[in-house]
Amino acid sequence: MTTDIHPEPTPSVGAAAAARVVFERTIAMYRHAPGLLAVTLAAPLGMVLLFGFVFGGALAGDADPSVYRSYLMPGVFVLVAAMGLTSTASTANADLHSGLTDRFRALPISRAAVPTGLALAETVTGVVALAAMMGIGYLVGWRMDAPIADIVLALVLLCAFRHALSWLGILLGVAIRDERMLQQTAPMIFGLIMFSNVFTPTEAMPSVVRTIAEWNPVSVVVAALRELFGSGGVAGVDAAWPLRHPVAAAFGWIALLLFVAVPVAVRQYGARR
């Protein structure tokens, strides 16, 4: 008869209580280091200035450049959410290297509690960053020209997308142990964003690039936000299915991301190395 010399600890602390502790700890970290949120906003703010004011006239053509800025802002909101993914991954990876993750694993708590608390905290801080960017958008002329129900649904969509990216960030942070390799994912994420409709419509893209862009989850969420906020940019009849039904497709992508990322992130977090 054999015995396991490294048995799994029996959870004795409620998962909700443990998740709340991790949530409060992460929020406190951001409260004492507000520059972390500023870094998240830096690149999207630069894009607003560059594309909205430097290239805006050329991209708008004969139209009023303010119309293009209204078209641009929903894409910038998604850019803020995507940039938050890298900060979430860095936080999870830093906890791994500092030994904090190992200490959490040794506690008699559910292995899902800690990543859940971290994901919720990163979602809340992401929402704060999105609110700040919406304020900037208002200053540059963006308006929500839509019924209140559509606006609420758009805000729910943004929060849900940021939450799904939080789980994906945790997965990357605990799965990629090498910090230098993790840092190289940021340009890849930015490249994924560029293959989208964030800055320009997909209709003018070459056929192969257009197909990639129209099935890109970033494009789908951006298209859904433009439709719900009333920011224009409705896809043509020849567009791919996700852009012709962007709201349904966006929530579908979010559900798929959560379905894949949550169990894998929890399993990776609980794995002993």
C-alpha positions in Angstrom: 0.0 0.0 0.0 1.4 3.3 -1.0 0.8 6.8 0.3 1.0 10.1 -1.4 3.8 12.0 0.2 2.6 15.3 -1.3 -1.2 15.1 -0.9 -3.3 18.0 -2.1 -4.3 20.2 0.8 -7.9 19.9 1.9 -9.6 23.2 1.3 -10.7 24.6 4.7 -11.0 28.3 3.8 -14.0 29.3 1.7 -13.2 30.0 -1.9 -15.1 33.2 -1.9 -13.2 34.5 1.2 -9.8 33.6 -0.3 -10.7 35.2 -3.6 -11.8 38.3 -1.7 -8.4 38.5 0.1 -6.5 38.2 -3.2 -8.9 40.8 -4.8 -8.2 43.3 -2.0 -4.5 42.7 -2.1 -4.4 43.3 -5.9 -6.5 46.5 -5.6 -4.2 47.8 -2.9 -1.2 47.2 -5.1 -2.7 49.3 -7.8 -3.8 52.0 -5.3 -0.3 52.3 -4.1 1.2 52.3 -7.6 -1.3 54.3 -9.8 1.4 54.6 -12.4 0.5 51.1 -13.5 -2.8 52.3 -14.8 -1.2 55.3 -16.4 1.1 52.9 -18.4 -2.0 51.0 -19.6 -3.4 54.2 -20.9 -0.3 55.6 -22.4 -0.3 53.7 -25.7 -4.0 54.0 -26.4 -3.8 57.8 -25.7 -0.9 58.0 -28.1 -3.1 56.3 -30.7 -5.9 58.7 -30.2 -3.5 61.6 -30.7 -1.8 60.0 -33.7 -4.7 58.6 -35.6 -7.3 61.0 -34.4 -5.5 64.3 -35.1 -2.3 63.6 -37.1 -3.7 61.0 -39.6 -7.4 61.7 -38.9 -7.8 64.2 -41.8 -6.3 61.9 -44.4 -8.2 58.8 -43.1 -11.5 60.8 -42.9 -11.3 61.8 -46.6 -13.9 64.4 -47.4 -15.7 63.8 -44.1 -15.4 65.8 -40.9 -12.3 64.5 -39.0 -14.5 64.4 -35.8 -16.5 61.7 -37.5 -13.4 59.6 -37.8 -12.6 60.2 -34.2 -16.0 58.9 -33.2 -15.3 55.8 -35.4 -11.9 55.4 -33.8 -12.8 55.6 -30.1 -14.6 52.1 -29.7 -11.4 50.6 -31.2 -9.3 52.5 -28.7 -11.5 51.1 -25.8 -10.7 47.6 -27.0 -7.0 48.6 -27.3 -7.1 49.6 -23.6 -8.6 46.3 -22.6 -6.0 44.4 -24.7 -3.1 46.4 -23.2 -4.5 45.3 -19.8 -3.9 41.7 -20.7 -0.2 42.2 -20.6 -0.3 43.9 -17.2 -2.4 41.0 -15.9 0.1 38.5 -17.3 3.0 40.4 -15.7 1.3 40.5 -12.3 0.6 36.7 -12.3 4.2 36.1 -13.5 5.7 38.4 -10.8 3.8 36.5 -8.1 5.1 33.3 -9.5 8.8 34.4 -9.3 8.4 36.1 -5.9 7.3 32.9 -4.3 3.9 34.3 -3.4 2.2 31.8 -5.7 3.9 28.9 -4.0 2.8 30.2 -0.6 -0.8 30.4 -1.8 -0.6 26.9 -3.2 0.5 25.6 0.3 -2.6 27.1 1.9 -5.7 24.9 2.5 -7.8 26.8 -0.1 -9.4 26.0 -3.4 -6.8 26.4 -6.2 -9.4 28.4 -8.2 -9.7 31.0 -5.4 -6.5 32.9 -6.1 -6.8 33.3 -9.9 -10.4 34.2 -9.5 -9.6 37.0 -7.1 -6.8 38.2 -9.4 -9.1 38.1 -12.4 -11.8 40.1 -10.7 -9.3 42.7 -9.4 -7.7 43.1 -12.9 -11.2 43.5 -14.3 -12.1 46.3 -11.9 -8.8 48.1 -12.6 -9.4 47.6 -16.3 -12.8 49.2 -16.0 -11.3 52.2 -14.2 -8.8 52.6 -17.1 -11.7 52.3 -19.6 -13.7 54.9 -17.8 -10.7 57.3 -18.0 -10.3 56.6 -21.7 -14.0 57.3 -22.2 -13.6 60.6 -20.6 -10.7 61.4 -23.0 -12.9 60.3 -25.8 -15.6 62.7 -24.7 -13.1 65.5 -24.7 -12.1 64.8 -28.4 -15.7 64.7 -29.6 -16.9 61.1 -29.2 -20.5 60.7 -28.1 -22.8 57.8 -27.4 -25.5 58.3 -29.9 -27.7 55.3 -29.1 -30.6 54.2 -26.9 -29.8 53.7 -23.3 -30.3 49.9 -23.5 -27.7 49.6 -26.3 -25.2 51.8 -24.3 -25.7 49.6 -21.2 -25.2 46.4 -23.3 -22.0 48.0 -24.8 -20.6 48.7 -21.3 -21.5 45.1 -20.2 -19.7 43.8 -23.4 -16.6 45.9 -22.6 -16.5 44.6 -19.0 -17.0 41.0 -20.0 -14.3 41.3 -22.7 -11.8 42.7 -20.1 -12.7 39.9 -17.7 -12.1 37.3 -20.4 -8.7 38.9 -21.2 -7.9 38.9 -17.4 -8.2 35.1 -17.4 -6.2 34.9 -20.6 -3.5 37.1 -19.0 -3.3 34.9 -15.9 -3.0 31.8 -18.1 -0.1 33.4 -20.0 1.6 34.6 -16.8 1.6 31.2 -15.1 2.3 29.2 -18.2 5.2 31.2 -19.5 7.7 31.1 -16.7 10.5 33.0 -18.4 9.9 36.7 -17.8 11.8 37.8 -20.9 9.7 35.5 -23.1 6.5 36.8 -21.6 7.6 40.4 -22.4 7.8 39.3 -26.1 4.1 38.6 -26.1 3.3 42.3 -26.0 4.4 43.0 -29.6 2.4 39.9 -30.7 -0.7 41.2 -29.0 -0.2 44.6 -30.7 0.2 42.8 -34.0 -3.1 41.0 -33.4 -4.7 44.4 -32.9 -3.3 45.8 -36.1 -4.9 42.9 -38.1 -8.3 44.3 -37.2 -10.8 47.1 -37.9 -9.6 49.3 -35.0 -8.2 52.0 -37.2 -9.7 51.4 -40.7 -12.6 49.4 -42.2 -11.8 46.0 -43.5 -13.4 46.5 -46.9 -10.3 48.1 -48.4 -8.0 45.3 -47.1 -6.6 42.5 -49.4 -8.8 39.4 -49.4 -6.6 37.2 -47.2 -5.9 40.0 -44.7 -9.6 41.0 -44.7 -10.7 37.5 -43.9 -8.2 37.3 -41.0 -9.3 40.8 -39.8 -13.0 40.0 -40.0 -12.7 36.8 -37.9 -10.4 38.5 -35.4 -12.1 38.7 -32.0 -10.8 42.2 -31.6 -12.6 43.3 -34.8 -15.8 41.6 -33.7 -15.8 43.4 -30.3 -14.9 46.7 -31.9 -17.7 46.3 -34.5 -20.2 45.4 -31.7 -19.2 48.5 -29.7 -19.6 50.8 -32.8 -23.0 49.4 -33.4 -24.2 49.7 -29.8 -22.6 53.1 -29.2 -23.9 54.4 -32.5 -20.4 55.3 -33.8 -21.0 54.1 -37.4 -18.9 51.6 -39.3 -21.7 49.1 -40.0 -20.3 46.2 -42.1 -21.5 45.6 -45.6 -23.5 42.6 -46.8 -20.3 41.0 -48.2 -18.5 41.0 -44.8 -17.9 37.8 -42.9 -20.6 36.6 -40.5 -19.0 37.9 -37.3 -19.1 41.5 -38.6 -22.6 41.2 -39.9 -23.8 40.0 -36.4 -21.1 41.6 -34.2 -23.0 41.6 -30.9 -23.8 37.9 -30.9 -20.4 37.1 -32.3 -18.6 39.2 -29.6 -20.4 37.5 -26.7 -19.6 34.2 -28.4 -15.9 35.0 -28.6 -16.0 36.0 -24.9 -17.7 32.8 -23.9 -15.1 30.8 -25.9 -12.2 32.6 -24.3 -13.6 32.0 -20.8 -14.4 28.3 -21.6 -10.8 27.7 -22.6 -8.8 30.1 -20.4 -10.5 29.6 -17.0 -10.0 25.8 -16.5 -6.5 25.8 -18.1 -5.4 28.8 -16.0 -6.7 27.2 -12.8 -5.0 23.9 -13.6 -1.7 25.7 -14.5 -1.9 27.7 -11.3 -2.4 24.7 -9.1 0.3 22.7 -10.8 3.4 22.0 -8.7 6.7 22.8 -10.4 
